[in-house]
Amino acid sequence: MSIPTRNPRHNSGREGGGPGGPKRRYVRKKFCRFCAEKELQLDYKNVYMIKQFVSERGKIVPRRISGTCAKHQRKLTVEIKKARIVALIPFTATQVR
C-alpha cells in the first residue's frame, strides 16, 4: 500500500496563505466617484482630475483599478483622448535614456 504524496503547490490547509504572505482580509469596495458625487463633471479641460486616471507612462488606468463604472469609464476615455489631442496632457511619458 502506497502513501499518497502531497502536491507542493497545494496550500496544505494553512489559512495564512502561501509563499506570497498572508491573504488580505478586508478589501475596500471601489466606487465610481462620478456616480457618488453628482456635481463632479468629466471635462477634458480639467487637467488635474484627468491626470488622476492616467498612469505615469501615459496609459489610461483600467476600471478594475480606478473603480469607475462602465458608463463613466467610456466617457473618461473620450475626455482623456480629447485632452491629448489639444495637448493638455501628453500621449506618453517623456523618454529618459
N, C-alpha and C positions, 0 to 999 in steps of 0.2 A: 504494500500500500504506500502510495507516494503522498507527500505533504504538498499541498498547493503552494506555489511560490507567490510572493507579493509583487505586484507591479510597482516599480519605484516611482512612477508618476502618480500613483494613487495617493490621495490625501491622507490615508491611514486613519481617518476618523478624527483628526485634530480639528478643533474649532478655530484656532488662531491663524489658519492659512498655511501656506507652504513657503517656498523659498522667497516669495515676494514680500513676506512680512504679514502682519495681521490684517484681516479684512476690515474695511471701513464699515462701521456700524450704522452711521447716520449720514445720509447724503441729502443736502438741501434740495428741495424741488425747485427747478428752474422755472421762471415765469417770464412771460413776454412783457417788457417794460412799456411797450406802446399800448397794449391792452389794459394794463394796470393803471397807467396814467393817461387818461384820455386827452389831456391838454398837450401832451408831448407829441409833436408832429414831426414826421420824416420830411426833411428837405435837404437837397444837395448843397445848399448854401451854408448849412450848419456843419462846418467842418469839424468842430470839436466833437460833436456827437457821432459823426460818421467815422471818425478815426478810431473810435472805440470798437467798431465792428470790422476793422481791417488789421491784419497781423503786421508785425514789423517787416515781414518780407513783402507785404503788399497784397496778400491774399485775403479774400472775404472769409470771415470767420463763419463756420457752419452753424446750423440751428442747434445741433445737439450740444454745442459748447456755449453759444451765446444765450440760448434759452428763448429766442423769439419764436412766435408762432409762424406757421407756413405762410399765411397771408402777408404778415409784416416782413418776413424774410424776403419774399419776392419783391416787395416794394423797396426794401432796403437795398437789395442788389441793383435795382434800376437806379436808385438815387446815388449809389456809390459809382456806378458807371457814368452817370451824368457829371458827377464831381471830377472824375478822372478826365473826361473829355474837355471840361472847362479848365483843367489844370489846377484845381483846388487841392487835390491830393495826387500823389504820384502813382503811376501804374505799377511800378516795382520799387524796391528799396534801392538806395544808391549803391553802386558796385564798389566794394572795397577790396583792393588787391594788395 
